[in-house]
């Protein structure tokens, strides 16, 4: 599914989703109850002013009762002050509750995202997940602040006005309510069309976001291949369509609200025409006519408000369905059945026992792979691209779980170990280094307070990163741009080595850690590796065979199977797969040296 297709909306109201959404209100039920009381109180006070006007016209003005007029004026002012106070209270309480619910939901979503396995991220684009945490949660905030609770105020106001109009004069109430069929027709037209318009706007804003994210991230490629004009035209097309969708939406609102006002004016005209005749005939008081007019004008306001809340409800149902779909995604990597410790220091043999694994069913990446790594041993894994080298690391750190066979450390299946303790055993250095916004030192310690400045300093010196760090304006405190954009590939790679060394893990895992650096930096790293690997178990996945010739053992993978195993010299003597790889990489270099 593309990032655009997910914006298609479902039902305008889903009782199952609503019941689940209501659970987020439970921790704040006191606030909700108070807000509901304030809304109902405010709606009740809104019914008072027209009735006070009726009393003034029918009772106190004809009687020339100044004291009565003064009393009504005081009551009118008190009603307005009370209405203002209750309106302020419900607005504050609902907005406060909405913000707290948004905080809770974002924390719940982010906590769940941290526990999901890498397979989930393989099939879900980052932009879509960011939308869940930001935009979709914001939409639900609108539901909680102006939908779920405040709709009771609109309903109470409607019912209250109808009761008051019937109580004042039921005949005049029927006259006012005679325009309700027109209201129903206009509202249905508005809801049907604005729903489609809302969906179209959401689709095109998603396309704008996706297009911008892709083009801004790849701006270097855009400029290199001179695609600026073509990409500008495409963005112009998307942006124009988005603008037109918004203009279409504006059209429906521009028709709907004046139509409601027109129907309200029609109701008022009928009341004046028919009710005025009844006043002249003496069967209706002037105060009742004026009060009915005021109630009639207030009657149509909550109708238009409720129609607007249809959009809020529509968006909230779509957003909640997407959020709950994410939250209901099962965490496939169990944190550890028995949470058993590995006993690595005592019996720390790492063993792959007939491991078979596939990313796509029926297409195994590894087939019955078996090998062991003794404590302190340095083992390299080589093979052509796609042979399964990186998959071995992903399985060892339980980014994925094996489908057949098992992986053990110290005789304990890693699926029975505590996941945090398992991963704490390893220091992983990847080919593609990810740096976070912050400082150089912060990217080495990654928030681990146990790693002090002295440890960071020793780590960067050990891997020869101090040379470029000391030239920076603030040394270890120098700010790192997003994704480390201001640092070279080699500098980022050196920092990843310093990071692994600072955490001092028992096992060092290198996943083609030197394949993206220049020869000079590679020589620095190779020298640093002798220090980093000393006294540690090392598993190195390598593309450059020059970096692993002095390893204790080299494993050769071919099409997902372990085909050869031995030292560098032993494998060359076998004249098999490793020998062919060696020839491919060193033939040209040997020819140059022979000259």
C-alpha positions as CSV (number, residue, x, y, z in Angstrom):
1,X,0.0,0.0,0.0
2,X,1.4,3.4,-0.9
3,X,1.5,6.3,1.5
4,X,-1.3,7.9,-0.4
5,X,-3.8,5.0,-0.4
6,X,-3.8,4.8,3.3
7,X,-5.6,8.1,3.5
8,X,-8.9,6.6,2.2
9,X,-11.5,7.1,4.9
10,X,-13.8,4.5,6.4
11,X,-17.0,4.9,8.3
12,X,-17.9,8.2,9.8
13,X,-18.6,6.5,13.1
14,X,-17.4,3.2,14.4
15,X,-18.6,2.1,17.8
16,X,-15.8,-0.3,18.3
17,X,-13.2,2.4,17.7
18,X,-15.1,4.9,19.8
19,X,-15.2,2.6,22.8
20,X,-11.5,2.1,22.6
21,X,-10.9,5.9,22.2
22,X,-13.0,6.6,25.3
23,X,-10.6,4.5,27.4
24,X,-8.0,7.3,27.0
25,X,-10.4,9.6,28.9
26,X,-10.6,7.4,32.0
27,X,-7.4,8.7,33.7
28,X,-8.9,12.2,33.4
29,X,-12.5,11.3,34.2
30,X,-12.6,14.1,36.8
31,X,-11.7,16.7,34.2
32,X,-14.2,15.2,31.8
33,X,-17.0,15.2,34.3
34,X,-16.3,18.8,35.3
35,X,-16.1,19.8,31.6
36,X,-19.3,18.1,30.8
37,X,-21.0,19.8,33.8
38,X,-19.6,23.1,32.6
39,X,-20.9,22.5,29.0
40,X,-24.4,21.6,30.2
41,X,-24.4,24.5,32.6
42,X,-23.3,26.8,29.8
43,X,-26.0,25.5,27.5
44,X,-28.6,25.9,30.2
45,X,-27.6,29.5,30.8
46,X,-27.9,30.2,27.1
47,X,-31.6,29.4,27.4
48,X,-32.2,32.1,30.0
49,X,-31.7,35.5,28.2
50,X,-34.6,35.1,25.7
51,X,-36.9,34.2,28.5
52,X,-35.8,37.2,30.5
53,X,-36.6,39.4,27.5
54,X,-40.1,37.9,27.4
55,X,-40.6,38.8,31.1
56,X,-39.5,42.3,30.5
57,X,-41.8,42.9,27.5
58,X,-44.8,41.1,28.8
59,X,-44.7,41.9,32.5
60,X,-42.4,44.7,33.7
61,X,-42.6,47.3,30.8
62,X,-46.4,47.3,30.7
63,X,-46.5,47.6,34.5
64,X,-43.8,50.3,34.5
65,X,-42.0,48.3,37.2
66,X,-38.5,49.9,37.4
67,X,-37.5,47.5,40.2
68,X,-38.5,44.6,38.1
69,X,-36.5,45.9,35.2
70,X,-33.5,46.4,37.4
71,X,-33.8,42.8,38.7
72,X,-34.0,41.5,35.2
73,X,-31.0,43.5,34.1
74,X,-29.0,42.1,37.0
75,X,-30.1,38.6,36.2
76,X,-29.2,39.1,32.6
77,X,-25.7,40.4,33.4
78,X,-25.2,37.5,35.9
79,X,-26.3,35.0,33.3
80,X,-23.7,36.4,30.8
81,X,-21.0,36.3,33.5
82,X,-21.9,32.8,34.4
83,X,-22.0,31.7,30.8
84,X,-18.5,33.2,30.3
85,X,-17.1,31.5,33.3
86,X,-18.5,28.1,32.4
87,X,-17.4,28.5,28.8
88,X,-13.9,29.3,30.0
89,X,-13.9,26.4,32.4
90,X,-15.0,23.8,29.8
91,X,-12.5,25.2,27.2
92,X,-9.6,25.0,29.6
93,X,-10.5,21.6,30.9
94,X,-11.1,20.1,27.5
95,X,-7.9,21.5,26.0
96,X,-5.9,20.4,29.0
97,X,-7.3,16.9,28.8
98,X,-6.7,16.8,25.0
99,X,-3.1,17.7,25.4
100,X,-2.6,15.1,28.1
101,X,-4.3,12.4,26.0
102,X,-2.0,13.4,23.0
103,X,1.0,13.0,25.3
104,X,-0.2,9.6,26.5
105,X,-0.9,8.3,23.0
106,X,2.4,9.5,21.5
107,X,4.3,7.9,24.4
108,X,2.4,4.7,23.9
109,X,3.0,4.7,20.1
110,X,6.7,5.5,20.5
111,X,7.2,2.8,23.2
112,X,5.5,0.3,20.9
113,X,7.7,1.4,17.9
114,X,10.8,0.8,20.0
115,X,9.7,-2.8,20.6
116,X,8.8,-3.7,17.1
117,X,11.2,-5.9,15.1
118,X,13.2,-4.8,12.0
119,X,10.9,-6.8,9.8
120,X,8.1,-4.3,10.6
121,X,10.4,-1.4,9.5
122,X,11.3,-3.2,6.3
123,X,7.7,-2.9,5.1
124,X,6.6,0.4,6.6
125,X,8.0,3.7,5.3
126,X,9.3,6.2,7.9
127,X,7.0,8.9,6.7
128,X,3.9,6.8,7.4
129,X,5.1,6.0,11.0
130,X,5.8,9.7,11.6
131,X,2.3,10.6,10.5
132,X,0.9,8.2,13.2
133,X,2.8,9.9,16.0
134,X,2.1,13.5,14.8
135,X,-0.7,14.2,12.4
136,X,-3.0,11.3,13.4
137,X,-2.7,12.1,17.1
138,X,-3.4,15.8,16.4
139,X,-6.6,14.8,14.6
140,X,-7.7,12.8,17.7
141,X,-7.0,15.8,19.9
142,X,-9.7,17.7,17.9
143,X,-12.1,14.9,18.6
144,X,-11.5,15.0,22.4
145,X,-11.5,18.8,22.6
146,X,-14.4,19.7,20.3
147,X,-16.1,16.4,19.6
148,X,-16.8,13.7,22.1
149,X,-17.7,15.9,25.1
150,X,-18.8,19.2,23.5
151,X,-21.3,17.5,21.3
152,X,-23.4,16.9,24.4
153,X,-23.6,20.7,24.8
154,X,-25.0,21.0,21.2
155,X,-27.5,18.3,21.8
156,X,-28.5,19.8,25.2
157,X,-28.9,23.2,23.6
158,X,-31.0,21.9,20.8
159,X,-33.3,19.9,23.1
160,X,-33.5,22.9,25.6
161,X,-34.4,25.3,22.9
162,X,-37.1,23.0,21.5
163,X,-38.6,22.6,25.0
164,X,-38.6,26.3,25.7
165,X,-40.2,27.1,22.3
166,X,-42.9,24.5,22.8
167,X,-43.4,25.8,26.4
168,X,-43.8,29.4,25.3
169,X,-46.2,28.6,22.4
170,X,-46.4,25.2,20.8
171,X,-48.1,26.6,17.7
172,X,-45.2,29.0,17.0
173,X,-42.8,26.2,17.7
174,X,-44.4,24.2,14.9
175,X,-44.0,27.2,12.6
176,X,-40.3,27.4,13.4
177,X,-39.7,23.7,13.0
178,X,-41.4,23.6,9.6
179,X,-38.1,24.5,8.0
180,X,-36.3,21.4,9.5
181,X,-36.7,19.3,6.3
182,X,-34.8,22.0,4.4
183,X,-32.1,21.8,7.1
184,X,-31.9,18.1,6.7
185,X,-31.5,18.3,2.9
186,X,-28.8,20.9,3.1
187,X,-26.9,19.1,5.9
188,X,-26.9,15.8,4.0
189,X,-25.7,17.5,0.9
190,X,-22.9,19.2,2.9
191,X,-21.8,16.0,4.7
192,X,-21.7,13.9,1.6
193,X,-19.7,16.3,-0.4
194,X,-17.4,17.6,2.3
195,X,-16.5,14.0,3.2
196,X,-15.2,13.4,-0.4
197,X,-13.5,16.7,-0.4
198,X,-11.9,16.0,3.0
199,X,-10.6,12.7,1.7
200,X,-9.2,14.3,-1.5
201,X,-7.4,17.0,0.5
202,X,-5.8,14.4,2.8
203,X,-4.6,12.3,-0.1
204,X,-3.0,15.3,-1.9
205,X,-1.3,16.7,1.3
206,X,0.1,13.2,1.8
207,X,1.5,13.3,-1.7
208,X,3.0,16.7,-1.2
209,X,4.7,15.5,2.0
210,X,6.0,12.3,0.3
211,X,7.2,14.2,-2.8
212,X,9.0,16.8,-0.7
213,X,10.6,14.3,1.6
214,X,11.9,12.3,-1.3
215,X,13.2,15.3,-3.3
216,X,14.8,17.1,-0.4
217,X,16.5,14.0,0.8
218,X,17.8,13.4,-2.8
219,X,18.5,17.0,-3.7
220,X,22.1,16.2,-4.6
221,X,20.9,13.7,-7.2
222,X,18.3,16.2,-8.5
223,X,20.9,18.9,-9.0
224,X,23.6,16.5,-10.4
225,X,21.2,15.2,-13.1
226,X,19.7,18.7,-13.7
227,X,16.2,17.6,-12.9
228,X,15.2,20.9,-11.2
229,X,12.8,22.0,-13.9
230,X,11.1,18.7,-14.3
231,X,10.7,18.2,-10.6
232,X,9.4,21.7,-10.2
233,X,6.8,21.0,-12.9
234,X,5.7,17.9,-11.1
235,X,5.5,19.6,-7.7
236,X,3.6,22.4,-9.4
237,X,1.1,19.8,-10.7
238,X,0.7,18.2,-7.2
239,X,0.4,21.6,-5.5
240,X,-2.2,22.9,-7.9
241,X,-4.3,19.8,-7.4
242,X,-4.0,20.2,-3.6
243,X,-5.0,23.9,-4.0
244,X,-8.0,23.0,-6.2
245,X,-9.1,20.3,-3.7
246,X,-9.1,23.0,-0.9
247,X,-10.9,25.4,-3.1
248,X,-13.6,22.8,-3.7
249,X,-13.8,22.3,0.0
250,X,-14.2,26.0,0.6
251,X,-17.1,26.0,-1.9
252,X,-19.1,23.6,0.2
253,X,-18.5,25.6,3.3
254,X,-19.3,28.8,1.4
255,X,-22.7,27.3,0.4
256,X,-23.5,25.5,3.6
257,X,-23.2,28.3,6.2
258,X,-25.1,30.9,4.2
259,X,-27.8,28.3,3.4
260,X,-28.2,27.6,7.1
261,X,-28.4,31.4,7.7
262,X,-31.0,31.7,4.9
263,X,-33.1,28.9,6.3
264,X,-32.8,30.5,9.8
265,X,-34.0,33.8,8.3
266,X,-36.9,32.0,6.6
267,X,-37.9,30.5,10.0
268,X,-37.7,34.0,11.5
269,X,-39.8,35.5,8.7
270,X,-42.4,32.8,9.2
271,X,-42.4,33.5,13.0
272,X,-42.8,37.3,12.4
273,X,-45.4,36.9,9.7
274,X,-47.6,34.3,11.5
275,X,-46.7,35.2,15.1
276,X,-47.1,38.9,14.4
277,X,-50.7,38.2,13.1
278,X,-51.4,36.3,16.3
279,X,-50.1,39.2,18.4
280,X,-52.4,41.6,16.6
281,X,-55.2,39.2,17.1
282,X,-54.5,39.1,20.8
283,X,-53.8,35.3,20.9
284,X,-50.0,35.7,21.5
285,X,-48.0,38.1,23.6
286,X,-45.4,40.3,22.1
287,X,-42.8,39.0,24.6
288,X,-43.5,35.4,23.5
289,X,-43.0,36.4,19.8
290,X,-39.7,38.1,20.6
291,X,-38.5,35.2,22.8
292,X,-39.4,32.7,20.0
293,X,-37.5,34.8,17.5
294,X,-34.4,34.7,19.7
295,X,-34.7,31.0,20.4
296,X,-35.1,30.3,16.7
297,X,-31.9,32.2,15.8
298,X,-30.0,30.2,18.5
299,X,-31.6,26.9,17.3
300,X,-29.7,26.7,14.0
301,X,-26.3,27.5,15.5
302,X,-25.7,24.1,17.1
303,X,-27.0,22.4,13.9
304,X,-24.2,24.0,11.9
305,X,-21.7,23.3,14.6
306,X,-22.7,19.6,14.7
307,X,-22.3,19.4,10.9
308,X,-18.8,20.8,11.2
309,X,-18.1,18.2,13.9
310,X,-18.9,15.5,11.4
311,X,-15.6,16.3,9.7
312,X,-13.8,16.0,13.1
313,X,-15.5,12.7,13.7
314,X,-14.7,11.5,10.2
315,X,-11.0,12.3,10.5
316,X,-10.8,10.9,14.0
317,X,-12.3,7.5,13.0
318,X,-9.7,7.2,10.1
319,X,-6.8,8.3,12.3
320,X,-7.8,6.1,15.2
321,X,-8.1,3.1,12.9
322,X,-4.6,3.6,11.6
323,X,-3.2,4.2,15.1
324,X,-4.8,1.1,16.6
325,X,-3.7,-0.9,13.7
326,X,-0.1,0.1,14.5
327,X,-0.6,-0.5,18.3
328,X,-2.1,-3.9,17.5
329,X,0.9,-5.0,15.4
330,X,2.3,-7.9,17.4
331,X,5.9,-7.7,18.8
332,X,7.4,-10.8,17.1
333,X,10.7,-10.6,18.9
334,X,9.8,-11.9,22.4
335,X,12.1,-10.2,25.0
336,X,13.0,-13.6,26.4
337,X,11.0,-16.6,27.4
338,X,12.9,-17.3,30.6
339,X,15.1,-14.2,30.8
340,X,18.1,-16.5,31.4
341,X,21.6,-15.1,31.5
342,X,24.0,-16.4,29.0
343,X,27.0,-17.2,31.3
344,X,29.2,-15.7,28.6
345,X,32.2,-15.1,30.7
346,X,32.3,-18.8,31.7
347,X,31.1,-20.8,28.7
348,X,30.7,-18.1,26.1
349,X,30.8,-20.2,23.0
350,X,28.6,-18.7,20.3
351,X,27.0,-21.4,18.2
352,X,24.8,-21.5,15.1
353,X,23.1,-24.9,15.0
354,X,21.5,-25.8,11.6
355,X,20.1,-22.3,11.2
356,X,17.7,-21.7,8.3
357,X,16.2,-18.3,7.7
358,X,14.3,-16.5,5.0
359,X,12.9,-12.9,4.6
360,X,10.4,-14.0,2.0
361,X,8.7,-17.4,2.5
362,X,10.1,-20.1,0.3
363,X,13.3,-18.1,-0.5
364,X,15.8,-19.0,2.3
365,X,18.8,-16.7,2.8
366,X,20.5,-19.1,5.1
367,X,20.4,-22.9,4.7
368,X,21.4,-25.2,7.6
369,X,24.3,-23.0,8.7
370,X,26.3,-24.4,11.6
371,X,29.5,-23.0,13.1
372,X,30.8,-21.9,16.5
373,X,32.9,-19.0,17.8
374,X,35.0,-19.6,21.0
375,X,35.6,-16.8,23.6
376,X,38.4,-14.6,22.4
377,X,38.4,-16.0,18.9
378,X,38.5,-13.8,15.9
379,X,36.3,-15.0,13.1
380,X,35.6,-13.5,9.7
381,X,32.7,-14.1,7.4
382,X,33.1,-13.5,3.7
383,X,31.1,-14.2,0.6
384,X,29.5,-12.6,-2.5
385,X,26.8,-10.0,-2.1
386,X,23.5,-11.7,-1.1
387,X,25.2,-14.8,0.4
388,X,23.7,-14.1,3.9
389,X,26.6,-12.5,5.8
390,X,24.7,-9.5,7.3
391,X,21.7,-11.8,8.0
392,X,24.0,-13.8,10.4
393,X,24.6,-10.6,12.4
394,X,20.9,-9.7,12.4
395,X,20.0,-13.1,13.7
396,X,22.7,-13.1,16.3
397,X,21.5,-9.8,17.8
398,X,17.8,-11.0,17.4
399,X,16.7,-8.3,15.1
400,X,15.0,-11.3,13.5
401,X,14.4,-14.8,14.9
402,X,15.6,-18.0,13.3
403,X,12.9,-20.1,11.6
404,X,14.7,-23.4,11.9
405,X,17.6,-24.4,14.1
406,X,18.9,-22.3,17.0
407,X,21.6,-19.9,18.1
408,X,23.2,-20.3,21.5
409,X,25.6,-18.4,23.7
410,X,27.1,-20.4,26.5
411,X,24.7,-23.2,25.6
412,X,21.6,-21.0,26.1
413,X,19.2,-20.4,23.2
414,X,19.3,-16.6,22.7
415,X,15.5,-16.7,22.5
416,X,15.4,-17.6,26.2
417,X,17.8,-14.8,27.2
418,X,16.8,-11.3,28.3
419,X,16.9,-9.2,25.1
420,X,18.6,-6.3,26.8
421,X,21.3,-8.4,28.3
422,X,21.8,-10.3,25.0
423,X,22.4,-7.1,23.0
424,X,24.6,-5.7,25.8
425,X,27.1,-8.4,25.0
426,X,27.8,-7.0,21.5
427,X,29.4,-3.9,20.1
428,X,28.1,-3.5,16.6
429,X,29.9,-1.4,13.9
430,X,27.9,-1.1,10.7
431,X,28.9,-0.1,7.2
432,X,26.2,2.7,7.3
433,X,26.8,4.6,10.5
434,X,23.9,6.5,12.0
435,X,24.7,9.6,14.0
436,X,22.1,11.5,16.0
437,X,21.8,15.2,16.4
438,X,23.8,16.3,19.4
439,X,27.5,16.4,20.0
440,X,30.5,14.3,19.0
441,X,30.9,13.0,22.6
442,X,27.1,12.4,22.9
443,X,27.2,10.2,19.8
444,X,30.0,8.1,21.4
445,X,28.3,7.6,24.8
446,X,24.7,7.5,23.4
447,X,23.2,8.7,26.7
448,X,25.0,6.1,28.9
449,X,25.9,8.1,32.0
450,X,28.4,5.4,33.0
451,X,30.7,6.4,30.2
452,X,32.5,9.5,31.4
453,X,34.4,12.1,29.4
454,X,37.8,10.3,30.1
455,X,36.4,7.0,28.7
456,X,35.2,8.8,25.6
457,X,38.5,10.5,25.2
458,X,40.4,7.2,25.5
459,X,38.1,5.6,22.9
460,X,38.5,8.3,20.3
461,X,42.2,8.2,20.7
462,X,42.4,4.5,20.4
463,X,40.7,4.5,17.0
464,X,42.6,7.5,15.8
465,X,39.5,9.7,15.7
466,X,41.1,12.3,18.0
467,X,43.1,13.7,15.0
468,X,40.1,15.2,13.3
469,X,38.1,15.8,16.5
470,X,40.8,18.1,18.0
471,X,40.6,20.2,14.9
472,X,36.9,20.9,15.4
473,X,36.0,24.2,17.1
474,X,34.7,22.6,20.3
475,X,36.3,19.2,20.1
476,X,34.1,16.5,21.6
477,X,31.4,19.2,22.3
478,X,31.1,20.1,18.7
479,X,27.5,19.9,17.4
480,X,26.7,17.1,15.0
481,X,24.3,18.0,12.1
482,X,21.4,15.8,11.2
483,X,22.7,12.3,10.2
484,X,26.2,13.6,10.7
485,X,26.0,15.6,7.4
486,X,29.0,17.7,8.2
487,X,31.3,14.7,8.8
488,X,32.9,12.5,6.1
489,X,32.1,8.8,5.7
490,X,35.5,7.9,7.2
491,X,35.1,10.2,10.2
492,X,31.7,8.8,11.0
493,X,33.1,5.3,10.7
494,X,35.9,6.1,13.2
495,X,33.2,7.5,15.6
496,X,31.3,4.2,15.3
497,X,34.5,2.3,16.4
498,X,34.9,4.7,19.3
499,X,31.3,4.1,20.2
500,X,31.8,0.4,20.3
501,X,35.0,0.6,22.3
502,X,33.5,3.0,24.8
503,X,30.8,0.5,25.7
504,X,33.5,-2.2,26.2
505,X,31.4,-5.2,25.0
506,X,32.7,-8.8,25.3
507,X,31.9,-9.4,21.6
508,X,32.8,-7.1,18.7
509,X,30.7,-7.4,15.5
510,X,32.0,-5.6,12.4
511,X,29.6,-5.6,9.4
512,X,31.8,-4.5,6.5
513,X,33.0,-1.6,8.7
514,X,35.8,-0.6,6.4
515,X,34.2,-1.0,3.0
516,X,33.2,2.7,2.7
517,X,36.4,4.4,3.7
518,X,39.5,5.4,1.8
519,X,42.7,3.6,2.0
520,X,44.4,6.0,4.4
521,X,41.4,5.7,6.9
522,X,41.3,2.0,6.4
523,X,44.9,1.8,7.5
524,X,44.1,3.8,10.6
525,X,41.1,1.6,11.4
526,X,43.1,-1.6,10.8
527,X,45.7,-0.4,13.3
528,X,42.9,0.6,15.8
529,X,41.2,-2.8,15.4
530,X,44.3,-4.5,16.8
531,X,43.6,-2.6,20.0
532,X,39.9,-2.9,19.9
533,X,39.8,-6.7,19.3
534,X,42.4,-7.5,21.9
535,X,40.8,-9.7,24.6
536,X,37.4,-9.8,22.8
537,X,35.5,-12.2,20.7
538,X,35.3,-10.7,17.2
539,X,33.0,-11.5,14.3
540,X,33.9,-9.6,11.2
541,X,31.9,-9.5,8.0
542,X,34.2,-8.3,5.3
543,X,34.1,-7.4,1.7
544,X,37.8,-6.4,1.5
545,X,39.8,-9.6,2.2
546,X,42.8,-7.5,3.1
547,X,41.2,-6.6,6.4
548,X,40.7,-10.2,7.6
549,X,43.8,-12.2,6.5
550,X,45.1,-12.5,10.0
551,X,41.8,-13.7,11.5
552,X,41.9,-17.0,13.5
553,X,39.2,-18.5,11.2
554,X,37.4,-17.4,8.0
555,X,34.0,-18.7,7.1
556,X,33.0,-18.6,3.5
557,X,29.3,-18.3,2.6
558,X,27.9,-19.1,-0.8
559,X,24.2,-18.8,-1.7
560,X,23.2,-19.1,2.0
561,X,25.3,-22.1,2.8
562,X,28.6,-22.4,4.7
563,X,30.9,-23.8,2.1
564,X,34.4,-23.3,3.5
565,X,36.1,-22.7,6.8
566,X,39.8,-22.2,7.8
567,X,42.6,-19.7,8.0
568,X,43.6,-17.5,5.2
569,X,46.4,-19.8,4.0
570,X,44.3,-22.9,4.4
571,X,41.5,-21.5,2.3
572,X,43.9,-20.4,-0.4
573,X,45.4,-23.9,-0.5
574,X,42.0,-25.4,-1.1
575,X,41.7,-23.3,-4.3
576,X,37.9,-23.0,-3.8
577,X,35.5,-20.1,-3.4
578,X,37.8,-18.1,-1.2
579,X,40.6,-18.5,-3.6
580,X,38.5,-17.2,-6.4
581,X,37.4,-14.2,-4.3
582,X,41.0,-13.5,-3.5
583,X,42.1,-13.6,-7.1
584,X,39.3,-11.3,-8.1
585,X,40.4,-8.7,-5.5
586,X,44.1,-9.0,-5.7
587,X,44.9,-9.9,-9.3
588,X,45.2,-6.3,-10.5
589,X,47.2,-5.3,-7.4
590,X,49.6,-8.2,-7.9
591,X,50.1,-7.3,-11.5
592,X,51.0,-3.7,-10.5
593,X,53.4,-5.0,-7.8
594,X,55.1,-7.4,-10.3
595,X,55.9,-4.5,-12.6
